[in-house]
Amino acid sequence: MISPMQLHFYLPHKPLTSRARQSASLAACGTTDSQKQQRKSIMPRVKDYRPAGVIPATLLALNEDMSIDVRETRKHLRDCALVDGVSAVTVNGHASEVHACTFDEQRTILAESLAEVGDKVPLINGVYADGSIEAAKIARMADEEGASCLLVFPPNSMSMGGQLRPEMAIEHYKRIADVTDLPLIAFQYPMQSGLGYPFETLLKLFEEVPTIAAIKDWSNDPMLHERHIRTFQSLARPVNVLTTHSSWLMASLTMGCNGLLSGAGSVIADLQVALFRAVQEGDLKKAQAINDRIVPITQAFYAQPFLDMHNRMKEALVLLGRLEKSVVRPPLMKLTEAEISRIDQALIQAGVSHEGAAQLAS
């Protein structure tokens, strides 16, 4: 027998209002609006959260057997969340190796994160899935657990020509918006990756899915990046641009981004806060001085091969005494001693210690 959920996802259906679509999806999965509201009343989410400011994407601590080290993960999360000036933290993103985590592990990571800092800062949860049905399942889980916002990754299944079918991106986001009214952050990839959304597709997305409140901009194209900032943040319903161009962060921020969402914030959140504040204040000299300290770190983190960036951040935390050990799940592999030494030198050059860099940054 075909379930109501299967009917909703697989059969053609007449367009519904956003609220009607959401109610149908929640009922089909056994969660009524009243049940959802009852759960929300006891959850530590931040009501009407709007993503902006400095948002670190946190790492995932693992044991030697590659299981999740909950204690160390929670400690790391608190280290990031309680930095003065941090506006929110992100979990279940690239930085926490979401590609290698099961659905149940993602739920555990979010639940433990909320238990640790949910009453201190908003929690943004990644929605990483190649299919829209699974993405909606993750979004619903994050909503029920108490996330304040969702970071929506583009499905890898769209990499072979999805840019030519904008209706695919729109449907993906609508499936997510069907099951949650949380604000969404659209993750914009470089166009050459095959996963970046064309400019006009983004505008259409904002019209069709009004809960999109921001984009995480990794367009990696300064001209397009500035166009995003000038256009999206000036719409009748503004959409914030959160830069993730961490390897050229100062240049990006000076274009006028309303925030940043960065894995490097798992190590240098205090320096990123100091830089963001200096740019917001128009203090170029101060911003340049702070950036001079950030550059050695980001050049070490974002060197080739690019995929080792978060691997390097874990090693940096071990060197700083903020993490007990650096373990990654395959296909990622342990870094060489030579590379770990280069990371150590970058930390020394930047003046980053176990306690951080806030005093020096100010």
C-alpha positions in Angstrom: 0.0 0.0 0.0 1.3 3.5 -0.9 1.6 5.8 2.1 0.4 9.4 2.1 4.1 10.4 2.2 4.9 8.4 -0.9 1.9 10.0 -2.7 3.1 13.5 -1.7 6.6 13.0 -2.9 6.0 10.9 -6.1 2.7 11.8 -7.7 2.0 15.0 -9.6 0.0 17.3 -7.4 -1.7 20.7 -7.7 0.2 23.6 -6.3 -0.5 24.3 -2.7 0.0 27.4 -0.6 3.2 27.2 1.5 1.2 26.6 4.6 -0.9 24.0 3.0 2.1 22.2 1.6 3.8 22.2 5.0 0.7 20.9 6.8 0.3 18.1 4.3 3.9 17.0 4.6 3.8 17.1 8.4 0.6 15.1 8.6 2.0 12.5 6.1 5.0 11.9 8.3 3.0 11.5 11.5 3.7 15.0 12.9 0.8 17.4 13.2 1.0 21.1 13.5 -0.1 21.0 17.1 2.5 18.4 18.0 5.2 20.4 16.2 4.2 23.6 18.1 4.2 21.6 21.4 7.8 20.5 20.8 8.9 24.0 19.8 7.6 25.4 23.1 10.3 23.4 25.0 13.2 23.8 22.5 16.0 26.3 22.9 15.6 27.7 19.3 16.0 31.4 18.7 12.7 32.7 17.4 12.7 34.7 14.2 16.5 34.3 13.8 18.0 36.1 10.8 21.5 34.8 9.8 24.2 37.6 9.9 27.4 38.4 11.6 30.3 35.9 12.4 29.2 32.3 12.2 31.9 29.5 12.7 31.3 26.1 11.1 32.4 23.7 13.8 34.4 20.5 13.5 33.6 16.9 14.6 35.9 15.3 17.2 36.3 11.5 16.6 37.7 8.6 18.7 40.4 6.4 17.3 37.8 3.9 16.2 36.2 6.8 14.2 33.1 6.9 16.4 32.0 10.4 17.6 33.8 11.7 20.6 30.8 13.5 22.2 32.7 15.1 25.1 35.4 16.6 22.9 32.9 17.7 20.2 30.8 19.5 22.9 33.9 21.2 24.3 35.0 22.4 20.9 31.5 23.7 20.2 31.5 25.7 23.4 34.9 27.1 22.6 33.5 28.5 19.4 30.1 29.6 20.5 31.2 31.6 23.5 33.7 33.7 21.6 32.6 37.3 22.1 31.0 38.5 18.9 30.0 35.1 17.5 26.4 35.4 16.4 25.6 31.6 15.8 27.4 28.3 15.1 26.9 25.8 12.4 26.9 22.0 12.8 26.5 19.2 10.3 28.3 21.0 7.6 31.4 20.4 5.5 33.6 21.2 8.5 32.0 18.4 10.6 32.5 15.9 7.8 28.7 15.6 7.3 29.4 13.6 4.1 30.6 10.8 6.3 27.9 10.9 8.9 24.7 8.9 9.0 21.3 10.4 9.6 21.3 9.2 13.2 24.8 10.6 13.8 23.6 14.0 12.4 20.7 14.0 14.8 23.1 13.1 17.7 25.4 15.9 16.7 22.6 18.5 16.6 21.0 17.3 19.9 24.4 17.3 21.8 25.2 20.8 20.3 21.8 22.1 21.5 22.3 20.6 24.9 25.7 22.3 25.2 25.1 25.8 23.8 21.5 26.0 22.6 20.6 28.4 25.3 23.6 30.7 24.4 23.6 31.0 20.6 21.4 30.0 17.6 22.3 26.6 16.1 22.4 26.3 12.3 22.1 22.8 11.0 23.3 21.6 7.6 21.0 19.8 5.1 23.3 17.7 3.1 21.7 15.2 0.8 21.8 14.1 -2.9 18.0 13.6 -3.0 15.2 16.1 -2.1 13.3 13.5 -0.1 16.2 12.8 2.2 16.9 16.6 2.4 13.3 17.1 3.6 13.8 14.3 6.2 16.9 16.0 7.6 15.2 19.4 7.6 12.2 18.1 9.5 14.5 16.3 12.1 16.5 19.6 12.6 13.3 21.6 13.1 12.0 19.0 15.6 15.3 18.9 17.5 15.4 22.7 17.9 17.7 24.2 15.3 17.2 27.9 14.6 18.1 27.9 10.9 19.1 25.4 8.1 22.1 25.6 5.7 21.0 23.9 2.5 23.7 22.3 0.4 23.1 21.8 -3.4 22.5 18.1 -4.2 25.5 16.5 -5.9 23.0 14.8 -8.2 22.6 18.2 -9.9 26.3 18.5 -10.9 25.8 17.2 -14.4 23.7 19.9 -15.9 21.4 20.9 -13.1 22.2 24.6 -13.8 20.2 24.2 -17.1 17.1 23.0 -15.1 16.3 25.8 -12.5 13.1 24.0 -11.7 15.1 21.3 -10.0 16.7 23.7 -7.5 13.3 25.3 -6.9 11.7 21.9 -6.2 14.5 20.9 -3.9 14.0 24.0 -1.7 10.2 23.7 -1.8 10.4 20.1 -0.5 12.4 21.5 2.4 10.1 24.4 3.0 7.2 22.0 3.0 8.3 20.5 6.3 9.7 23.5 8.2 9.2 27.3 8.5 12.8 27.8 9.7 14.9 30.4 7.9 17.1 28.8 5.1 20.6 29.7 4.0 21.2 28.7 0.3 24.8 27.4 -0.1 26.1 28.9 -3.4 29.0 26.9 -4.9 31.3 28.1 -7.7 29.6 28.0 -11.1 32.5 25.8 -12.5 31.7 23.1 -10.0 28.4 22.4 -11.7 26.6 23.0 -8.4 26.4 26.8 -8.4 23.0 28.4 -9.1 22.9 30.9 -11.9 22.1 34.4 -10.8 18.6 34.4 -12.2 17.9 31.0 -10.6 18.8 32.5 -7.2 16.4 35.4 -7.7 13.6 32.9 -8.7 14.4 30.8 -5.6 14.0 33.9 -3.4 10.6 34.5 -4.9 9.4 31.0 -4.7 10.8 30.1 -1.3 10.4 33.2 0.9 12.0 31.5 3.9 15.4 31.8 2.3 17.0 34.5 4.5 20.6 34.3 3.3 23.1 32.7 1.0 26.5 31.3 2.0 28.5 32.6 -0.9 31.3 30.5 -2.2 31.0 31.7 -5.8 34.7 32.2 -5.8 34.2 35.0 -8.4 34.8 38.5 -7.0 32.7 40.2 -9.6 29.8 37.8 -9.2 30.2 37.9 -5.4 29.9 41.7 -5.4 26.8 41.5 -7.6 25.2 39.1 -5.1 25.9 41.5 -2.3 24.6 44.6 -4.1 21.5 42.9 -5.4 20.4 40.4 -2.8 20.8 42.6 0.2 18.8 45.4 -1.5 15.8 43.4 -2.5 12.4 44.3 -1.2 12.8 41.2 1.1 16.6 41.4 1.6 18.6 38.2 1.5 21.9 38.5 3.4 25.1 37.4 1.9 27.4 35.5 4.2 30.8 35.1 2.7 32.7 31.9 3.0 35.7 33.2 0.9 37.9 32.6 3.9 41.1 32.6 1.9 40.4 36.3 0.9 38.1 37.3 3.7 39.1 40.9 4.1 38.6 41.7 0.4 35.2 39.9 0.5 34.0 41.7 3.7 34.9 45.1 2.3 32.4 44.6 -0.5 29.6 44.8 2.1 28.7 41.3 3.2 26.4 41.2 6.2 28.3 38.3 7.7 30.5 35.3 7.2 30.1 31.5 7.7 33.5 29.9 7.8 35.1 26.6 8.8 38.3 28.6 9.7 36.1 30.1 12.5 36.5 26.8 14.3 40.1 27.9 15.0 40.2 31.7 14.7 36.7 32.9 15.4 38.1 35.7 17.5 40.2 37.1 14.7 37.3 36.8 12.3 35.1 38.8 14.8 37.8 41.4 15.1 38.1 41.7 11.3 34.4 41.9 10.8 34.0 44.6 13.4 36.9 46.7 11.9 35.4 46.5 8.4 32.0 47.4 9.8 33.5 50.4 11.6 35.4 51.5 8.4 38.7 51.2 10.2 40.9 50.1 7.3 44.2 50.3 9.1 43.0 48.1 11.9 41.4 45.7 9.5 44.7 45.4 7.6 46.6 44.7 10.8 44.1 41.9 11.7 44.2 40.5 8.2 48.0 40.3 8.3 47.6 37.8 11.1 44.8 35.8 9.5 46.6 35.3 6.1 49.3 32.8 7.4 46.5 30.7 8.9 44.2 30.7 5.8 47.1 30.1 3.4 48.0 27.0 5.5 44.4 25.8 5.8 43.3 26.4 2.2 46.4 25.1 0.4 46.1 22.3 -2.2 44.7 19.7 -1.9 41.7 21.9 -0.9 39.8 18.9 0.5 42.2 18.7 3.5 41.1 22.1 4.8 39.1 20.8 7.8 41.6 18.1 8.4 44.2 20.8 8.9 41.9 22.7 11.2 41.7 19.7 13.5 45.4 19.4 13.6 45.6 23.1 14.4 43.3 22.6 17.4 45.5 19.7 18.6 48.6 21.9 18.3 46.8 24.6 20.3 45.7 22.1 23.0 42.0 22.6 22.3 41.5 19.1 20.9 42.9 15.9 22.2 43.5 14.2 18.9 42.9 14.6 15.2 41.0 11.7 13.6 39.2 11.9 10.2 37.0 9.3 8.5 38.2 7.9 5.1 38.6 8.7 2.4 40.3 11.6 4.3 43.6 10.6 5.7 46.0 11.8 8.4 48.3 14.6 7.4 52.1 14.3 7.1 54.3 15.5 9.9 55.8 18.0 7.5 52.4 19.6 6.8 51.5 19.6 10.5 54.7 21.5 11.1 53.7 24.1 8.5 50.4 24.6 10.3 52.3 25.0 13.6 54.5 27.7 12.1 51.4 29.5 10.7 49.8 29.5 14.2 53.0 30.9 15.7 53.3 33.6 12.9 49.7 34.6 13.5 50.2 34.8 17.3 47.4 32.3 18.0 47.6 30.4 21.3 45.5 28.0 23.4 43.6 31.0 24.8 43.0 32.5 21.3 44.0 35.8 19.8 41.3 38.2 21.0 43.6 40.4 23.1 46.2 40.7 20.3 43.5 41.4 17.7 42.1 44.3 19.7 
